[in-house]
Amino acid sequence: MTDPIVIERTGAVTTLRLNDPATMNAMTPRMAHDLHAALRSEAKTARAIVLAGSARAFSSGANLKDAMPAGVSGFDVGLTLEQDYNPLMHTIRDLPVPLISAVRGAAAGVDASLALACDIIVAGKSAYFLEAFARIGLVPDGGATWLLTRAVGRVRAMEMMLLAEKIPAPQAHDWGLITRLTEDDAVEETALSIAEKLAEGPSHSYSLIRKAAWSAADSDFATALETERQLQKQAGETPDFAEGLAAFHEKRVARFHR
């Protein structure tokens, strides 16, 4: 049986690749669990992680054929979110290292959420994002309602979710949904280059920046200020800050180590 997640390591960067070519990398409970485990494991040694699919698709969304019974009477469709997908999204939120998504082709359904939950989102010009849930009478999941409303605002998020139309990568870039737009054949090269740059940076600081940013998205201004104060104290006690300050005074490039 093909491994649903392929792990590729290059120096301090790990690429986690969704791997089910027959279904355009459709998400299954097993894939979600394996990705969850791989993220937690690789974050212990990698200094940055890239999440990728294939040239044809990042992912076509949840594999309904495998995940859903033929008849839905009495079937709790939300149970797989509770057991399989929500723990994965929590792990992405709490990851201690930067996470970059490399999107080519389709990024649909729960896997659109997967791509958009990353810190930096690189997409090829022919890629697209699709919230297709309304087409089959379901609700966007994987945190899509939260991610989209904060990324593009309520009105555009509602259009994406209600109309269930493809949002081409150039439009997603104009809307601020993704951070980098590249030629299709440069997506992974660009994502890896960003990851390699981050891998040379202050890993302790990055971990705290991620924590502060996710917290701020749910906080009022006063709470965000207090969170920053607490995390800044932690940052000031790390080797990263000692090295950064020394490099500043010595007028040299900082050399950060994990």
Phi, psi and omega per residue, in radians:
M1 nan 2.372 3.138
T2 -1.186 2.395 3.060
D3 -1.181 2.225 -3.111
P4 -1.240 -0.341 3.080
I5 -2.206 2.122 3.078
V6 -1.750 2.262 -3.114
I7 -1.809 2.131 3.132
E8 -2.134 2.147 -3.104
R9 -1.965 2.275 3.072
T10 -2.315 1.784 -3.076
G11 1.057 -2.208 -3.101
A12 -1.590 0.111 -3.119
V13 -1.917 2.345 3.039
T14 -1.986 2.325 2.979
T15 -1.829 2.203 3.052
L16 -1.853 2.074 -3.015
R17 -1.967 2.165 3.018
L18 -1.172 2.302 -2.916
N19 -2.445 1.450 2.972
D20 -2.558 1.356 -3.042
P21 -0.961 -0.586 -3.073
A22 -1.120 -0.455 -3.107
T23 -2.034 0.273 -3.041
M24 0.987 0.752 3.057
N25 1.079 0.615 3.118
A26 -1.055 2.445 -3.087
M27 -1.346 2.327 3.037
T28 -2.151 2.867 3.052
P29 -0.964 -0.694 3.127
R30 -1.105 -0.781 3.129
M31 -1.066 -0.719 3.122
A32 -1.075 -0.782 3.139
H33 -1.148 -0.738 -3.135
D34 -1.161 -0.691 3.101
L35 -1.160 -0.727 3.078
H36 -0.962 -0.880 -3.127
A37 -1.135 -0.712 -3.123
A38 -1.149 -0.707 3.109
L39 -1.074 -0.816 -3.118
R40 -1.129 -0.698 -3.118
S41 -1.243 -0.853 -3.074
E42 -1.185 -0.513 3.135
A43 -1.136 -0.276 3.113
K44 -1.317 -0.408 -3.073
T45 -2.178 -0.620 3.140
A46 -1.279 2.646 3.086
R47 -1.780 -0.145 3.013
A48 -2.811 2.618 -3.101
I49 -2.252 2.369 3.044
V50 -1.879 2.339 3.094
L51 -1.912 2.104 -3.033
A52 -2.369 2.920 3.029
G53 -2.118 -2.120 3.125
S54 -2.273 3.114 3.133
A55 -1.113 -0.590 -3.101
R56 -1.345 -0.627 -3.095
A57 -2.835 2.472 2.879
F58 -1.147 -0.969 3.008
S59 -2.979 2.516 3.141
S60 -1.502 0.093 -3.136
G61 1.764 -2.934 -3.105
A62 -1.155 2.466 3.085
N63 -1.415 1.582 -3.057
L64 -1.162 -0.530 -3.127
K65 -1.082 -0.711 -3.130
D66 -1.499 -0.515 -2.999
A67 -1.581 -0.422 -3.033
M68 -1.989 2.466 3.062
P69 -1.278 2.848 -3.140
A70 -1.082 -0.663 3.080
G71 -1.921 2.408 -3.032
V72 -1.784 0.021 -3.130
S73 -1.049 2.132 3.111
G74 1.339 0.092 -3.112
F75 -1.655 2.227 -3.137
D76 -1.501 1.722 -3.111
V77 -1.170 -0.441 -3.129
G78 -1.350 -0.219 -3.066
L79 -1.118 -0.669 -3.137
T80 -1.172 -0.460 3.046
L81 -1.161 -0.839 -3.125
E82 -1.070 -0.727 -3.015
Q83 -1.540 -0.614 -2.939
D84 -2.001 -0.904 -2.954
Y85 -1.561 -0.708 -3.126
N86 -1.098 -0.721 3.056
P87 -1.032 -0.624 3.095
L88 -1.119 -0.760 -3.133
M89 -1.186 -0.612 3.048
H90 -1.103 -0.706 3.124
T91 -1.117 -0.696 3.082
I92 -1.071 -0.776 3.125
R93 -1.050 -0.725 -3.016
D94 -1.625 0.087 -3.097
L95 -1.037 2.390 -3.098
P96 -1.508 0.009 3.139
V97 -2.219 2.729 3.121
P98 -1.081 2.529 -3.109
L99 -2.223 2.174 -3.106
I100 -2.055 2.307 3.061
S101 -1.753 2.471 3.110
A102 -2.055 1.851 -2.958
V103 -1.911 2.072 2.979
R104 -2.160 2.497 -3.125
G105 1.171 -2.491 -3.041
A106 -1.363 2.432 2.902
A107 -2.274 1.701 -2.954
A108 -2.127 2.723 3.030
G109 0.993 -2.375 -3.104
V110 -1.082 -0.450 -3.120
D111 -1.415 -0.317 2.918
A112 -1.129 -0.722 3.073
S113 -1.066 -0.730 3.129
L114 -1.007 -0.834 -3.131
A115 -1.161 -0.720 -3.037
L116 -1.387 -0.236 3.093
A117 -1.427 -0.152 -3.138
C118 -1.276 2.873 -3.078
D119 -1.292 -0.698 3.104
I120 -2.266 2.288 -3.066
I121 -2.048 1.977 3.113
V122 -1.824 2.245 -3.119
A123 -2.348 2.522 3.050
G124 -1.349 2.767 -3.052
K125 -1.111 -0.446 3.128
S126 -1.674 0.059 3.091
A127 -1.250 2.818 3.041
Y128 -2.646 2.788 3.140
F129 -2.061 2.390 -3.024
L130 -2.448 2.088 3.012
E131 -1.709 1.499 -2.955
A132 -1.565 0.094 -2.977
F133 -1.007 -0.725 -3.097
A134 -1.093 -0.418 3.139
R135 -1.108 -0.473 -3.139
I136 -2.043 0.309 3.049
G137 1.325 0.494 3.118
L138 -2.047 3.125 -3.104
V139 -1.890 2.435 3.068
P140 -0.940 2.460 -3.108
D141 -2.351 -2.946 -3.043
G142 1.225 0.342 -3.097
G143 1.433 0.234 -3.063
A144 -1.014 -0.729 -3.104
T145 -1.089 -0.632 3.113
W146 -1.302 -0.858 -3.083
L147 -1.090 -0.812 -3.053
L148 -1.215 -0.768 -3.117
T149 -1.117 -0.561 3.115
R150 -1.406 -0.480 -3.114
A151 -1.449 -0.751 -3.022
V152 -2.161 0.018 -3.135
G153 1.582 2.814 -3.037
R154 -1.086 -0.747 -3.013
V155 -1.158 -0.852 3.123
R156 -1.173 -0.646 3.092
A157 -1.076 -0.732 3.124
M158 -1.111 -0.696 3.106
E159 -1.065 -0.783 3.134
M160 -1.060 -0.748 -3.023
M161 -1.405 -0.643 -3.097
L162 -1.391 -0.758 -3.107
L163 -1.420 -0.391 3.118
A164 0.918 0.796 3.122
E165 -1.821 2.671 3.088
K166 -1.142 2.363 3.030
I167 -1.881 1.823 -3.124
P168 -1.070 2.612 -3.076
A169 -0.946 -0.732 3.107
P170 -1.036 -0.679 3.091
Q171 -1.193 -0.719 3.095
A172 -1.051 -0.643 3.113
H173 -1.185 -0.761 3.111
D174 -1.069 -0.617 -3.124
W175 -1.359 -0.219 -3.072
G176 1.488 0.307 -3.135
L177 -1.399 -0.528 3.084
I178 -2.179 2.832 -3.031
T179 -1.783 -0.517 -3.120
R180 -2.327 2.300 3.075
L181 -2.015 2.186 -3.062
T182 -2.343 2.997 2.946
E183 -1.103 2.652 -3.065
D184 -0.988 -0.702 -3.072
D185 -1.423 0.044 3.138
A186 -1.958 0.048 -3.043
V187 -1.052 -0.977 -3.053
E188 -1.234 -0.611 3.073
E189 -1.065 -0.736 3.125
T190 -1.155 -0.791 -3.138
A191 -1.081 -0.746 3.126
L192 -1.146 -0.677 3.118
S193 -1.081 -0.739 3.099
I194 -1.129 -0.761 -3.135
A195 -1.087 -0.713 3.131
E196 -1.134 -0.663 3.077
K197 -1.112 -0.785 3.130
L198 -1.149 -0.587 -3.129
A199 -1.122 -0.373 3.111
E200 -1.575 -0.052 -3.049
G201 -1.619 -3.003 -3.075
P202 -1.373 1.662 -3.018
S203 -1.063 -0.649 3.120
H204 -1.118 -0.763 3.115
S205 -1.095 -0.769 3.138
Y206 -1.044 -0.728 3.134
S207 -1.051 -0.753 -3.131
L208 -1.276 -0.585 3.069
I209 -1.081 -0.766 3.128
R210 -1.068 -0.765 -3.131
K211 -1.095 -0.749 -3.132
A212 -1.140 -0.736 -3.093
A213 -1.167 -0.781 3.114
W214 -1.131 -0.668 3.113
S215 -1.143 -0.720 -3.099
A216 -1.098 -0.558 -3.121
A217 -1.100 -0.370 -3.141
D218 -1.956 0.143 -2.996
S219 -2.045 2.748 2.942
D220 -1.424 3.023 -3.019
F221 -1.065 -0.759 -3.108
A222 -1.110 -0.714 3.122
T223 -1.153 -0.680 3.110
A224 -1.086 -0.702 3.109
L225 -1.094 -0.748 -3.130
E226 -1.192 -0.662 3.087
T227 -1.093 -0.771 3.104
E228 -1.046 -0.674 -3.141
R229 -1.101 -0.779 -3.123
Q230 -1.170 -0.748 -3.128
L231 -1.241 -0.547 3.102
Q232 -1.146 -0.618 3.058
K233 -1.060 -0.791 3.120
Q234 -1.100 -0.738 -3.127
A235 -1.095 -0.674 -3.120
G236 -1.188 -0.241 -3.141
E237 -1.728 0.093 -3.089
T238 -1.671 2.767 3.040
P239 -1.077 -0.479 3.121
D240 -1.037 -0.799 -3.117
F241 -1.185 -0.706 3.118
A242 -1.048 -0.762 3.125
E243 -1.201 -0.742 3.140
G244 -1.090 -0.724 3.136
L245 -1.199 -0.723 3.105
A246 -1.084 -0.741 -3.140
A247 -1.127 -0.652 3.107
F248 -1.088 -0.830 -3.119
H249 -1.196 -0.572 -3.111
E250 -1.563 0.039 3.105
K251 0.947 0.884 3.119
R252 -2.392 2.969 3.093
V253 -1.328 2.323 3.135
A254 -1.175 2.513 3.101
R255 -2.049 1.692 -3.084
F256 -1.559 2.454 3.109
H257 -2.308 2.614 3.134
R258 -1.348 nan nan
